[in-house]
Amino acid sequence: MGSTETTRPLVQNREGKAAPRRLIAPLTLLPQEALDTYLKRIGYQVCEKLMRVLPFLTIYGGTVALIACVILRYRWGVLMSMMLYSCFMFLSAVELVVGGAWGMIMIWMNIRNDWYSMYLREIVGDTSPKVRRNESAGSPMNLGSGNDSPTMDRIMPPPTREWHGGEIGWNDLLHVVMIPSYKTPMEVLRMALHAVMNYKQCRSNLGVCFAFEEREQEAQGKAAQLAEEYAGEFAFVTATFHPPNLPGHIPGKSSNECWAFQELSKELRSMRGFEPDDPRVIITVIDDDSELHENYFEALSYHYLKASEKDRYTTLFQPPIVHFKNFLTQPILVRNASLFTSLHELACLANPVDCHVAFSSYSLSYILASAVQGWDPDFISEDWHMTAKCKLMTEGRASVKPIFLPLMNYAPEEDDVRPTDFVPAVPETGGLNLYIQQYPTYIQ
């Protein structure tokens, strides 16, 4: 483990107007220091192997034990296994019913929120009456709400590069959306962008970074076409192209994001003037077929600014994912899986004692992403792994918190259920990164 100075305090306080060079000092494990004795190395190997076996035991241990008891005709073991299964199913059903219902209530309440007015009232302390922006005429934000409410619209000046600390305001935040993509139809990408464009300050305070694969022949053309079509609609539109056959890079979403984040960081520093420790930048990762709720970025800004400095930079924000974009055309088995998966995700987010992990699409501070050195290229399940990485490198301080505004995307579907050569295909309607993650060897 690194020295105390490099691991604590995790979030350093500001001194005067000078912004600290490192708001987060992540945990650093150095093998030559942490494993400096024979017993420590043996203990580390035992723990490593146990952690590798534990997921298998958790998922399949009960089934293996039940089969063993049946074969050995150990009746009390069979009874115990069935009792444990019954308890598990009962608790899961309770969580789905109670958590799912509470999650629906939270979504209904959050959809009705006016996040900017809440920010003014609860954070700035401005209690003067405001008119809801979605009820105002003229500007999509709050034009016409009176002289007591500052005018905010889609052509505000972008966040200034010259920022020397102090409190972060609503207009200071820069949202950057990373969209990994591979062989996704242009119509699907446009749908994702149009959903992002619902953010009222997208022209000044939101940038888009497409993460393409270099091995996709149409990637360069797609990037140029999208940049031309949406010029002026966002603060910037850029693209990265993940080279194939890089050492240690497993084809999939995580390696794509690893490369994209490195290239994006270079651009943010050299062309936009944002350092990796700039607390004003928030990274949002979405699948290329995802459609964010129209108020997601306003809610994200509110929750980000409302959080204490201790929690702000160590939080991953998660919207509930619902696989309903192609719900009516999904096969019946996939449709049931989509329904229960979406309900389970919502129930877990609504469960206050659930230790949640990021799933599919999420947001985190640029500081946290930079502190843990971005995404890892040698993993496929990037969302779960990024959560574990952030938790471990911040000594457990990182957490996932919900933003109860739903995000819709596609679920896998095929023309029929008959297997061909077990070569999974990405449907024409999709842009489904799930296939890329699960079957990277079939991606050409």
The 8 nearest C-alpha neighbors of each residue, nearest first, counted from 0:
[[1, 28, 33, 29, 27, 32, 2, 26],
 [0, 2, 27, 28, 5, 29, 3, 26],
 [1, 3, 4, 5, 0, 6, 27, 7],
 [4, 2, 6, 5, 7, 1, 8, 0],
 [3, 5, 2, 6, 7, 8, 1, 24],
 [6, 4, 3, 2, 24, 7, 1, 25],
 [5, 7, 26, 24, 3, 4, 25, 9],
 [8, 6, 9, 4, 3, 5, 24, 10],
 [7, 9, 10, 11, 6, 24, 4, 23],
 [8, 10, 7, 23, 24, 6, 11, 25],
 [11, 9, 23, 22, 8, 309, 12, 24],
 [10, 12, 22, 8, 9, 13, 23, 21],
 [13, 11, 14, 10, 22, 19, 308, 8],
 [12, 14, 15, 18, 19, 11, 17, 16],
 [15, 13, 17, 16, 12, 18, 19, 164],
 [14, 16, 17, 13, 165, 164, 18, 163],
 [17, 15, 164, 163, 165, 18, 14, 13],
 [16, 18, 163, 164, 15, 14, 19, 13],
 [17, 19, 164, 163, 16, 13, 20, 14],
 [20, 18, 21, 22, 17, 13, 11, 14],
 [19, 21, 276, 18, 22, 277, 17, 275],
 [22, 20, 23, 19, 276, 24, 11, 10],
 [21, 23, 10, 11, 19, 276, 20, 24],
 [24, 22, 10, 9, 21, 25, 370, 11],
 [23, 25, 6, 9, 5, 21, 22, 26],
 [26, 24, 393, 392, 6, 23, 370, 27],
 [25, 27, 392, 6, 393, 394, 28, 24],
 [26, 28, 1, 0, 25, 29, 392, 6],
 [27, 29, 0, 1, 30, 26, 33, 32],
 [28, 30, 32, 31, 0, 33, 27, 1],
 [31, 29, 33, 34, 32, 28, 35, 0],
 [30, 32, 29, 34, 35, 33, 28, 0],
 [33, 31, 30, 29, 35, 34, 0, 1],
 [32, 34, 30, 0, 35, 29, 31, 28],
 [35, 33, 30, 39, 40, 32, 36, 31],
 [34, 36, 32, 31, 33, 39, 37, 30],
 [37, 35, 39, 38, 34, 40, 33, 41],
 [36, 38, 40, 39, 41, 35, 34, 42],
 [39, 37, 41, 40, 36, 42, 34, 43],
 [40, 38, 42, 36, 34, 41, 37, 43],
 [39, 41, 43, 37, 34, 42, 38, 44],
 [42, 40, 38, 44, 43, 39, 45, 37],
 [43, 41, 39, 45, 40, 44, 38, 46],
 [42, 44, 40, 46, 41, 45, 47, 39],
 [45, 43, 47, 41, 46, 42, 48, 40],
 [44, 46, 42, 48, 43, 47, 49, 41],
 [47, 45, 49, 43, 44, 48, 50, 42],
 [48, 46, 44, 50, 49, 45, 43, 51],
 [47, 49, 51, 45, 50, 46, 44, 52],
 [48, 50, 46, 52, 51, 47, 53, 45],
 [51, 49, 53, 47, 48, 52, 46, 54],
 [50, 52, 48, 49, 53, 47, 54, 55],
 [51, 53, 49, 55, 50, 54, 48, 56],
 [52, 54, 56, 50, 55, 51, 49, 57],
 [55, 53, 57, 56, 52, 58, 51, 50],
 [56, 54, 58, 57, 53, 52, 59, 60],
 [57, 55, 60, 53, 59, 54, 58, 52],
 [56, 58, 54, 55, 60, 59, 53, 61],
 [59, 57, 55, 56, 60, 54, 61, 62],
 [58, 60, 62, 56, 61, 55, 57, 63],
 [61, 59, 56, 63, 62, 57, 58, 64],
 [62, 60, 64, 63, 59, 65, 80, 58],
 [61, 63, 65, 59, 64, 60, 66, 58],
 [62, 64, 60, 66, 65, 61, 67, 59],
 [65, 63, 67, 61, 62, 66, 60, 68],
 [64, 66, 62, 68, 67, 63, 77, 80],
 [67, 65, 69, 63, 68, 64, 70, 62],
 [66, 68, 64, 70, 65, 69, 71, 63],
 [67, 69, 73, 71, 65, 66, 70, 76],
 [70, 68, 72, 66, 67, 71, 65, 73],
 [71, 69, 67, 72, 68, 66, 73, 65],
 [70, 72, 68, 73, 69, 67, 66, 74],
 [73, 71, 69, 70, 68, 74, 77, 67],
 [72, 74, 68, 76, 71, 75, 69, 77],
 [73, 75, 77, 76, 72, 78, 68, 69],
 [74, 76, 78, 77, 73, 79, 68, 80],
 [75, 77, 79, 74, 78, 73, 68, 80],
 [78, 76, 74, 80, 75, 79, 68, 65],
 [77, 79, 75, 81, 76, 80, 82, 74],
 [78, 80, 76, 82, 77, 81, 75, 83],
 [81, 79, 77, 83, 82, 78, 65, 76],
 [80, 82, 84, 78, 83, 79, 85, 77],
 [81, 83, 85, 79, 80, 84, 78, 86],
 [82, 84, 86, 80, 85, 81, 87, 79],
 [85, 83, 81, 87, 82, 86, 88, 80],
 [84, 86, 82, 88, 83, 87, 89, 81],
 [87, 85, 89, 83, 84, 88, 90, 82],
 [86, 88, 84, 90, 85, 89, 91, 83],
 [89, 87, 91, 85, 86, 90, 92, 84],
 [88, 90, 86, 92, 87, 91, 85, 93],
 [89, 91, 93, 87, 92, 88, 86, 94],
 [92, 90, 88, 94, 93, 89, 87, 95],
 [91, 93, 95, 89, 94, 90, 88, 96],
 [94, 92, 90, 96, 91, 95, 97, 89],
 [93, 95, 98, 91, 97, 92, 96, 90],
 [96, 94, 92, 99, 98, 93, 346, 97],
 [97, 95, 93, 99, 94, 98, 100, 92],
 [96, 98, 100, 94, 99, 95, 93, 101],
 [99, 97, 346, 101, 94, 349, 95, 100],
 [98, 100, 346, 102, 95, 96, 101, 97],
 [101, 99, 103, 97, 102, 98, 96, 104],
 [100, 102, 104, 98, 103, 99, 97, 105],
 [101, 103, 99, 105, 349, 104, 100, 345],
 [104, 102, 106, 100, 105, 101, 107, 99],
 [105, 103, 101, 107, 102, 106, 108, 100],
 [106, 104, 102, 108, 103, 107, 109, 403],
 [105, 107, 403, 103, 109, 108, 104, 404],
 [106, 108, 104, 105, 110, 109, 103, 111],
 [107, 109, 105, 106, 111, 110, 104, 112],
 [110, 108, 106, 112, 111, 107, 105, 403],
 [109, 111, 107, 112, 108, 106, 404, 294],
 [110, 112, 109, 108, 113, 107, 106, 114],
 [113, 111, 109, 110, 114, 108, 117, 298],
 [112, 114, 116, 115, 131, 117, 111, 132],
 [113, 115, 117, 116, 112, 298, 297, 118],
 [116, 114, 118, 117, 113, 119, 297, 301],
 [115, 117, 119, 118, 114, 113, 120, 129],
 [118, 116, 114, 120, 115, 119, 121, 113],
 [117, 119, 115, 122, 116, 121, 120, 301],
 [120, 118, 123, 116, 125, 117, 122, 121],
 [119, 121, 124, 125, 117, 126, 118, 122],
 [122, 120, 118, 124, 117, 119, 123, 125],
 [123, 121, 118, 124, 119, 120, 305, 117],
 [122, 124, 119, 125, 120, 121, 118, 168],
 [123, 125, 120, 122, 121, 119, 126, 118],
 [124, 126, 120, 119, 123, 127, 121, 122],
 [127, 125, 120, 124, 128, 119, 121, 129],
 [126, 128, 125, 129, 147, 120, 148, 119],
 [129, 127, 126, 130, 147, 148, 125, 116],
 [130, 128, 144, 131, 127, 148, 116, 145],
 [131, 129, 144, 132, 135, 128, 134, 141],
 [130, 132, 134, 133, 113, 129, 135, 141],
 [133, 131, 141, 140, 135, 134, 130, 139],
 [132, 134, 131, 135, 139, 140, 141, 136],
 [135, 133, 132, 131, 136, 130, 141, 139],
 [136, 134, 132, 133, 141, 143, 142, 131],
 [135, 137, 143, 138, 134, 142, 139, 141],
 [138, 136, 142, 139, 135, 143, 141, 140],
 [137, 139, 142, 140, 152, 141, 136, 135],
 [140, 138, 199, 141, 137, 152, 132, 133],
 [141, 139, 132, 138, 152, 151, 199, 142],
 [142, 140, 132, 144, 135, 138, 143, 150],
 [143, 141, 138, 144, 150, 137, 140, 135],
 [142, 144, 145, 135, 141, 136, 137, 138],
 [143, 145, 130, 141, 142, 129, 148, 135],
 [146, 144, 147, 143, 148, 142, 129, 130],
 [145, 147, 148, 149, 144, 143, 150, 142],
 [146, 148, 145, 149, 127, 144, 129, 128],
 [147, 149, 146, 145, 144, 150, 129, 141],
 [150, 148, 151, 147, 146, 141, 145, 142],
 [149, 151, 142, 141, 148, 152, 140, 146],
 [152, 150, 140, 149, 141, 155, 153, 142],
 [153, 151, 140, 154, 155, 138, 200, 199],
 [152, 154, 200, 202, 199, 155, 201, 203],
 [155, 153, 152, 202, 203, 156, 200, 151],
 [154, 156, 203, 153, 152, 157, 151, 200],
 [157, 155, 203, 154, 158, 159, 204, 170],
 [158, 156, 203, 204, 159, 155, 234, 170],
 [159, 157, 171, 160, 156, 170, 172, 173],
 [160, 158, 161, 157, 162, 171, 156, 272],
 [159, 161, 272, 162, 158, 273, 271, 157],
 [162, 160, 159, 163, 272, 158, 273, 164],
 [163, 161, 160, 164, 159, 18, 165, 158],
 [164, 162, 17, 16, 18, 161, 165, 160],
 [165, 163, 18, 16, 17, 162, 166, 13],
 [164, 166, 16, 167, 163, 13, 15, 18],
 [165, 167, 168, 164, 304, 171, 16, 163],
 [166, 168, 171, 165, 279, 169, 304, 172],
 [169, 167, 171, 170, 166, 172, 304, 123],
 [168, 170, 171, 172, 300, 167, 304, 301],
 [169, 171, 168, 172, 158, 204, 157, 173],
 [172, 170, 158, 168, 169, 167, 279, 173],
 [173, 171, 279, 170, 280, 169, 174, 204],
 [172, 174, 204, 280, 205, 279, 281, 175],
 [175, 173, 205, 281, 280, 204, 282, 206],
 [174, 176, 206, 282, 205, 207, 283, 281],
 [177, 175, 283, 207, 284, 208, 282, 206],
 [176, 178, 208, 284, 209, 283, 207, 179],
 [177, 179, 209, 285, 287, 210, 286, 284],
 [180, 178, 210, 209, 211, 287, 286, 177],
 [181, 179, 211, 287, 210, 178, 183, 182],
 [180, 182, 183, 211, 212, 215, 179, 430],
 [183, 181, 184, 215, 180, 430, 217, 218],
 [182, 184, 430, 181, 180, 185, 187, 188],
 [185, 183, 186, 187, 182, 430, 188, 427],
 [184, 186, 188, 187, 189, 183, 221, 190],
 [185, 187, 189, 184, 188, 190, 183, 191],
 [188, 186, 190, 189, 185, 184, 288, 191],
 [189, 187, 185, 191, 190, 186, 287, 192],
 [188, 190, 192, 186, 191, 187, 193, 185],
 [191, 189, 187, 193, 188, 192, 186, 194],
 [190, 192, 290, 188, 194, 189, 193, 289],
 [193, 191, 195, 189, 194, 190, 196, 188],
 [194, 192, 196, 190, 195, 191, 189, 197],
 [193, 195, 191, 192, 290, 196, 197, 291],
 [194, 196, 192, 197, 193, 198, 191, 291],
 [197, 195, 193, 198, 194, 201, 192, 199],
 [198, 196, 293, 195, 194, 199, 193, 294],
 [199, 197, 196, 201, 200, 195, 296, 293],
 [198, 200, 153, 201, 197, 140, 139, 152],
 [201, 199, 153, 202, 204, 198, 203, 152],
 [202, 200, 205, 233, 198, 204, 203, 199],
 [203, 201, 233, 234, 232, 153, 200, 154],
 [202, 204, 157, 234, 201, 200, 155, 156],
 [203, 205, 173, 201, 200, 157, 234, 174],
 [206, 204, 174, 201, 234, 175, 173, 233],
 [205, 207, 175, 235, 234, 233, 236, 176],
 [208, 206, 236, 176, 175, 177, 237, 235],
 [207, 209, 177, 237, 238, 236, 176, 178],
 [208, 210, 238, 178, 177, 179, 211, 239],
 [211, 209, 179, 239, 259, 178, 238, 180],
 [212, 210, 240, 180, 239, 181, 209, 179],
 [211, 213, 241, 240, 214, 215, 181, 242],
 [212, 214, 240, 242, 241, 215, 211, 243],
 [213, 215, 212, 216, 243, 242, 443, 241],
 [216, 214, 213, 218, 217, 212, 182, 181],
 [215, 217, 218, 214, 213, 219, 220, 212],
 [216, 218, 220, 215, 219, 221, 182, 222],
 [219, 217, 221, 215, 220, 216, 222, 211],
 [220, 218, 222, 221, 217, 223, 216, 213],
 [219, 221, 223, 217, 222, 218, 224, 216],
 [220, 222, 218, 224, 219, 223, 225, 217],
 [221, 223, 219, 225, 220, 224, 226, 218],
 [224, 222, 226, 220, 221, 225, 227, 219],
 [223, 225, 221, 227, 226, 222, 220, 228],
 [224, 226, 228, 222, 227, 223, 229, 221],
 [225, 227, 223, 224, 229, 228, 230, 236],
 [228, 226, 224, 230, 225, 229, 223, 222],
 [229, 227, 225, 226, 230, 224, 223, 232],
 [230, 228, 232, 226, 227, 225, 231, 233],
 [229, 231, 227, 232, 226, 228, 233, 236],
 [230, 232, 233, 229, 202, 234, 235, 228],
 [231, 233, 202, 229, 230, 201, 234, 196],
 [234, 232, 202, 201, 235, 231, 206, 205],
 [233, 235, 203, 202, 206, 205, 204, 201],
 [234, 236, 206, 233, 207, 237, 205, 230],
 [237, 235, 207, 226, 206, 208, 233, 238],
 [236, 238, 208, 207, 209, 235, 239, 226],
 [239, 237, 209, 208, 210, 222, 240, 211],
 [238, 240, 210, 259, 211, 209, 241, 262],
 [241, 239, 213, 211, 212, 210, 242, 238],
 [240, 242, 212, 213, 255, 258, 211, 243],
 [243, 241, 213, 240, 245, 212, 244, 214],
 [244, 242, 245, 214, 241, 213, 212, 250],
 [245, 243, 246, 242, 248, 247, 249, 250],
 [244, 246, 248, 243, 247, 242, 249, 241],
 [247, 245, 248, 244, 249, 243, 376, 377],
 [246, 248, 377, 245, 249, 376, 244, 254],
 [249, 247, 376, 377, 245, 246, 254, 250],
 [248, 250, 377, 251, 376, 254, 247, 378],
 [251, 249, 439, 248, 254, 252, 255, 440],
 [252, 250, 436, 435, 253, 379, 254, 439],
 [251, 253, 255, 254, 256, 436, 179, 379],
 [252, 254, 381, 256, 255, 376, 379, 251],
 [376, 255, 253, 257, 256, 248, 252, 251],
 [256, 254, 252, 253, 257, 258, 241, 259],
 [257, 255, 259, 253, 258, 254, 260, 252],
 [258, 256, 374, 254, 255, 260, 259, 376],
 [257, 259, 261, 256, 255, 260, 241, 262],
 [260, 258, 256, 262, 261, 257, 210, 239],
 [259, 261, 263, 257, 262, 258, 256, 264],
 [260, 262, 258, 264, 259, 263, 257, 265],
 [263, 261, 259, 265, 264, 260, 258, 266],
 [262, 264, 260, 266, 265, 261, 259, 267],
 [265, 263, 267, 261, 266, 262, 260, 268],
 [264, 266, 262, 268, 263, 267, 269, 261],
 [267, 265, 263, 269, 270, 268, 264, 262],
 [266, 268, 271, 264, 273, 265, 270, 269],
 [267, 269, 272, 273, 265, 274, 266, 271],
 [268, 270, 266, 267, 272, 265, 271, 273],
 [271, 269, 266, 267, 272, 268, 265, 273],
 [272, 270, 267, 273, 268, 269, 266, 160],
 [271, 273, 268, 160, 270, 269, 267, 274],
 [274, 272, 268, 267, 271, 277, 275, 160],
 [273, 275, 277, 268, 276, 272, 267, 264],
 [276, 274, 277, 369, 366, 365, 273, 264],
 [275, 277, 366, 274, 21, 278, 20, 22],
 [276, 278, 274, 279, 275, 273, 280, 366],
 [279, 277, 280, 276, 366, 365, 364, 312],
 [278, 280, 172, 277, 173, 171, 281, 167],
 [279, 281, 173, 365, 278, 172, 174, 277],
 [282, 280, 364, 174, 365, 363, 175, 173],
 [283, 281, 175, 363, 362, 365, 364, 176],
 [284, 282, 362, 176, 361, 177, 175, 285],
 [285, 283, 177, 360, 361, 176, 178, 362],
 [286, 284, 360, 178, 289, 287, 177, 283],
 [287, 285, 289, 288, 178, 179, 360, 432],
 [286, 288, 178, 180, 289, 188, 179, 430],
 [287, 289, 286, 408, 430, 187, 191, 409],
 [290, 288, 408, 286, 287, 407, 191, 285],
 [289, 291, 191, 407, 194, 406, 408, 292],
 [292, 290, 406, 194, 293, 289, 295, 195],
 [293, 291, 295, 294, 406, 404, 405, 290],
 [292, 294, 197, 295, 291, 198, 194, 195],
 [295, 293, 297, 292, 296, 298, 198, 197],
 [294, 296, 298, 292, 297, 293, 299, 404],
 [297, 295, 299, 298, 294, 300, 198, 293],
 [296, 298, 300, 294, 299, 295, 114, 301],
 [299, 297, 301, 295, 296, 300, 114, 302],
 [298, 300, 296, 302, 297, 301, 303, 295],
 [301, 299, 303, 297, 298, 302, 296, 304],
 [300, 302, 298, 304, 299, 303, 118, 305],
 [303, 301, 305, 299, 304, 300, 306, 298],
 [304, 302, 300, 301, 306, 305, 311, 299],
 [305, 303, 301, 306, 302, 300, 167, 311],
 [304, 306, 302, 303, 301, 307, 122, 118],
 [307, 305, 311, 303, 304, 310, 302, 308],
 [306, 308, 309, 310, 311, 305, 304, 303],
 [307, 309, 311, 310, 306, 312, 10, 12],
 [308, 310, 307, 10, 311, 312, 313, 306],
 [311, 309, 313, 307, 308, 312, 306, 314],
 [312, 310, 308, 306, 313, 307, 314, 303],
 [311, 313, 364, 310, 314, 367, 366, 308],
 [312, 314, 397, 310, 311, 367, 396, 398],
 [315, 313, 398, 397, 399, 312, 311, 310],
 [314, 316, 399, 363, 362, 398, 400, 317],
 [315, 317, 362, 400, 361, 401, 399, 314],
 [316, 318, 401, 361, 402, 400, 357, 315],
 [317, 319, 402, 405, 401, 403, 404, 320],
 [320, 318, 405, 345, 406, 344, 403, 321],
 [321, 319, 406, 405, 407, 341, 318, 322],
 [322, 320, 341, 407, 323, 406, 408, 319],
 [323, 321, 408, 409, 410, 337, 407, 324],
 [322, 324, 326, 325, 321, 407, 408, 409],
 [325, 323, 409, 408, 326, 322, 407, 410],
 [326, 324, 323, 328, 327, 409, 329, 410],
 [325, 327, 323, 329, 328, 324, 334, 322],
 [326, 328, 325, 329, 334, 323, 324, 330],
 [329, 327, 325, 326, 330, 412, 334, 331],
 [328, 330, 326, 334, 412, 327, 333, 325],
 [331, 329, 333, 332, 334, 328, 412, 413],
 [330, 332, 334, 333, 335, 329, 336, 328],
 [333, 331, 335, 334, 330, 336, 329, 337],
 [334, 332, 336, 330, 335, 331, 329, 337],
 [333, 335, 331, 337, 332, 336, 329, 330],
 [334, 336, 338, 332, 337, 333, 331, 339],
 [335, 337, 333, 339, 334, 338, 340, 332],
 [338, 336, 334, 340, 335, 322, 339, 341],
 [337, 339, 335, 341, 336, 340, 342, 334],
 [338, 340, 342, 336, 341, 337, 343, 335],
 [341, 339, 343, 337, 342, 338, 336, 344],
 [340, 342, 321, 344, 338, 339, 343, 337],
 [341, 343, 339, 345, 340, 344, 99, 346],
 [342, 344, 346, 340, 345, 341, 339, 95],
 [345, 343, 341, 347, 342, 346, 340, 348],
 [344, 346, 342, 348, 343, 319, 347, 102],
 [345, 347, 98, 99, 343, 349, 348, 344],
 [348, 346, 350, 344, 349, 345, 343, 353],
 [349, 347, 345, 346, 350, 401, 344, 355],
 [348, 350, 346, 102, 347, 98, 351, 345],
 [349, 351, 347, 353, 348, 352, 98, 346],
 [352, 350, 353, 349, 348, 347, 354, 98],
 [353, 351, 350, 354, 347, 355, 349, 348],
 [352, 354, 350, 355, 351, 347, 348, 349],
 [355, 353, 352, 356, 399, 398, 351, 347],
 [354, 356, 353, 399, 357, 348, 347, 398],
 [357, 355, 383, 386, 399, 358, 354, 382],
 [358, 356, 382, 383, 386, 317, 361, 399],
 [357, 359, 382, 360, 356, 383, 361, 317],
 [358, 360, 382, 285, 357, 361, 286, 320],
 [361, 359, 285, 284, 358, 286, 317, 362],
 [360, 362, 317, 284, 316, 283, 357, 315],
 [363, 361, 283, 316, 282, 315, 284, 317],
 [364, 362, 315, 282, 281, 314, 316, 365],
 [363, 365, 281, 366, 367, 312, 282, 280],
 [364, 366, 368, 281, 280, 367, 282, 369],
 [365, 367, 276, 364, 369, 368, 370, 275],
 [368, 366, 370, 364, 369, 365, 312, 313],
 [367, 369, 373, 365, 366, 370, 371, 372],
 [370, 368, 372, 366, 367, 371, 373, 275],
 [369, 371, 367, 372, 368, 366, 25, 23],
 [370, 372, 369, 368, 373, 367, 389, 392],
 [373, 371, 369, 370, 368, 374, 375, 367],
 [374, 372, 368, 371, 369, 257, 260, 375],
 [373, 375, 257, 253, 256, 385, 376, 372],
 [374, 376, 377, 257, 253, 378, 254, 373],
 [254, 377, 375, 248, 253, 378, 257, 249],
 [376, 378, 249, 248, 247, 375, 254, 379],
 [379, 377, 376, 380, 253, 375, 381, 249],
 [378, 380, 381, 436, 253, 251, 252, 377],
 [379, 381, 382, 383, 378, 384, 436, 253],
 [380, 382, 253, 384, 379, 383, 385, 378],
 [383, 381, 385, 357, 358, 384, 380, 359],
 [384, 382, 386, 385, 381, 357, 356, 380],
 [383, 385, 381, 387, 386, 382, 388, 380],
 [386, 384, 388, 382, 387, 383, 381, 389],
 [387, 385, 383, 389, 384, 388, 356, 357],
 [388, 386, 384, 390, 385, 389, 391, 383],
 [387, 389, 385, 391, 386, 390, 384, 392],
 [388, 390, 386, 392, 387, 391, 397, 393],
 [391, 389, 395, 397, 387, 393, 388, 392],
 [390, 392, 394, 388, 393, 389, 395, 387],
 [391, 393, 26, 25, 389, 394, 390, 388],
 [392, 394, 25, 390, 396, 391, 395, 26],
 [395, 393, 391, 392, 396, 390, 26, 397],
 [396, 394, 390, 393, 397, 391, 392, 398],
 [395, 397, 393, 394, 390, 398, 313, 310],
 [398, 396, 313, 390, 314, 395, 389, 393],
 [399, 397, 314, 315, 396, 400, 313, 390],
 [398, 400, 315, 316, 314, 355, 356, 357],
 [399, 401, 316, 317, 315, 398, 314, 402],
 [402, 400, 317, 316, 318, 348, 403, 399],
 [401, 403, 318, 404, 317, 316, 400, 298],
 [402, 404, 106, 318, 401, 105, 109, 405],
 [403, 405, 402, 318, 106, 292, 295, 110],
 [406, 404, 319, 318, 320, 292, 403, 407],
 [405, 407, 291, 320, 290, 292, 321, 319],
 [408, 406, 321, 290, 289, 322, 323, 320],
 [407, 409, 289, 322, 324, 288, 323, 290],
 [408, 410, 324, 322, 325, 429, 323, 288],
 [409, 411, 322, 412, 408, 325, 337, 431],
 [412, 410, 409, 431, 413, 426, 333, 429],
 [411, 413, 329, 410, 426, 330, 414, 333],
 [414, 412, 415, 426, 411, 416, 330, 424],
 [413, 415, 412, 416, 330, 417, 426, 329],
 [416, 414, 413, 417, 330, 418, 412, 419],
 [417, 415, 418, 413, 414, 330, 419, 412],
 [416, 418, 415, 419, 414, 413, 421, 420],
 [419, 417, 421, 420, 416, 415, 422, 423],
 [418, 420, 421, 417, 422, 423, 416, 415],
 [419, 421, 422, 418, 423, 417, 424, 441],
 [422, 420, 419, 418, 423, 424, 417, 441],
 [421, 423, 420, 424, 441, 419, 418, 438],
 [424, 422, 421, 425, 434, 441, 438, 420],
 [425, 423, 426, 422, 434, 413, 441, 427],
 [424, 426, 431, 427, 434, 429, 423, 430],
 [427, 425, 429, 428, 424, 412, 413, 411],
 [426, 428, 429, 425, 184, 430, 183, 424],
 [429, 427, 426, 430, 187, 184, 325, 409],
 [428, 430, 431, 426, 427, 409, 288, 425],
 [429, 431, 183, 288, 287, 432, 184, 187],
 [430, 432, 429, 433, 434, 425, 288, 409],
 [431, 433, 435, 434, 436, 430, 286, 252],
 [432, 434, 436, 431, 435, 437, 411, 438],
 [435, 433, 437, 432, 436, 438, 431, 425],
 [434, 436, 432, 439, 433, 438, 251, 437],
 [435, 437, 251, 433, 434, 379, 438, 439],
 [438, 436, 434, 435, 439, 433, 379, 251],
 [437, 439, 435, 440, 434, 441, 436, 442],
 [440, 438, 435, 442, 441, 250, 436, 251],
 [441, 439, 438, 442, 250, 443, 435, 437],
 [440, 442, 439, 438, 443, 422, 423, 435],
 [443, 441, 439, 440, 435, 438, 250, 434],
 [442, 441, 440, 214, 215, 439, 250, 182]]
